Amino acid sequence: MDQPTWLSLLPPFIAIAMALWTKQVVISLFSGIWLGWIILDGGHPIFGLRDALESMVAVFADRGNMLILIFSAQIGSFIALTQRSGGVEGFVNWITGKGYVETKRGAQLLPSLIGVALFLESNLTCLISGAVARPLFDRFRLSREKLAYLCDSTAAPVCVLFPFNAYGAVLLGLLASQNIAEPLPLFVASIPFNFYAFLTIALAFYIAISGKDWGPMKKAETRARETGQLMREGAEPLVSDEVLSLPTKPGIPPRARNMLVPTFVLLAMVVFGLYITGGDGSTAIFWGMTLAVVTASVMYVVQKIFTVHEVIDINMRGIGGLIPVIVLIVLAFSLGSTSRELEAGLYLASLTEGFLNPVWLPALLFLMSAVMAFSTGTSWGTFAIMLPIGIPMAEALGIDLRPMIGAVIGGSIFGDHCSPISDTTIVASLAAGSDHIDHVNTQLPYALAVAGVSTLLFVAAAALL
């Protein structure tokens, strides 16, 4: 394609619409990839199929993609080991025995509080909060959809508010590339204008405390409370039941430390990895997951819970249970690269250039960033496209940069938060053991409500400044 057109938007939107309608995520994503390459190959379906398959193979050539795929597989090992060793059961017994979590409200607040406390990396936040809270949600008959929502809503929306993590490093670099003399003070000054992030976090805590749900989430909670079905009938969780339901090995006393120690090692290694790599989240989590799995394996062998052979067998079972996640991530990455080849982001960005009314500009940038991130599944890629467009526009019109930056960041997080092809959304479903499309469907009304209020606030902010 010489110039991007509306056809550039068709593949991601077809894939997402099919996934939401049919709930067949794999078929839907591959259809979008195939359609994208048919367009790129001038309408030839056979050449399109060839290049669609090649684009999936190319996913494995990218180091960052491979790290995500590897640590996704390691998550299966980590879950299986901590489950079978009695670590998860011991932790649940300990936290309820101490009286820390005695009610449904406490169980729902737990992942939200963990999400706010772990602001270093969004995928890490989802993984830890999901792993810790999932057995408690099961015990209190809270839906897996609710857990996925709370994990997702206190991950990226929290991380993006801090300059000293991977998100901050990316955003500061992008601001510096736009000849901003002091990017850190400007970024900090723009944080109060990230209305979407603040409102999303506030809504998550309100839902957790009040228990007042609506829409599909209310139906999911009613189902779980009245029937004990944590997922809808026919749901397909991203993690195999063989991993999530793995019981403690017979004759082994449940011990909380068998979950807490590997989890602490994971967190500490990620913090150290982020520091020495300068904010490379994928590498840091890969190092952390590797060390956590090794630590858990050694602990359980030393305690004579497992033999070396059993440790290897449980690791393999855990990895096998994560195959659906790995397939989904490969397809999501492939669709994202196809959208970049189609220049879908640039086409969307070009649509904003005709809207130059200063009052409407932040709101328009918020909405355009949201659509771009939703259709491509990446907030960082949207930052990279929209900030270089928004900053010169704001400077040319004499607009305050703070709400404009907040609008681009907030819109990118909103689109990424809702997108079925976003890695954070996928990881939230994985961490909660939820059906992926059920997570998207139940979360979407909440995200849309927050986005509507945020849009109005951007209009008001631009009018007042």
Secondary structure, DSSP 4 states (H G I P E B T S, - for coil): --S--GGGGHHHHHHHHHHHHH--HHHHHHHHHHHHHHHHTTT-HHHHHHHHHHHHHHGGGSHHHHHHHHHHHHHHHHHHHHHHTTHHHHHHHHHHHTTS--SHHHHHHHHHHHHHH--S-HHHHHHHHHHHHHHHHHHTT--HHHHHHHHHHTSHHHHTT-SSSHHHHHHHHHHHHTT-S-HHHHHHHHGGG-HHHHHHHHHHHHHHHH----HHHHHHHHHHHHH--SS-TT--BSS-HHHHTPPPPTTPPP-THHHHHHHHHHHHHHHHHHHHHTS-HHHHHHHHHHHHHHHHHHHHHHTTSS-HHHHHHHHHHHHHHTHHHHHHHHHHHHHHHHHHHTTHHHHHHHHGGG---TTTHHHHHHHHHHHHHHHHS-HHHHHHHHHHHHHHHHHHHT--HHHHHHHHHHHHHHHHHH-TT-HHHHHHHHHHT-BHHHHHHHHHHHHHHHHHHHHHHHHHHHHH-
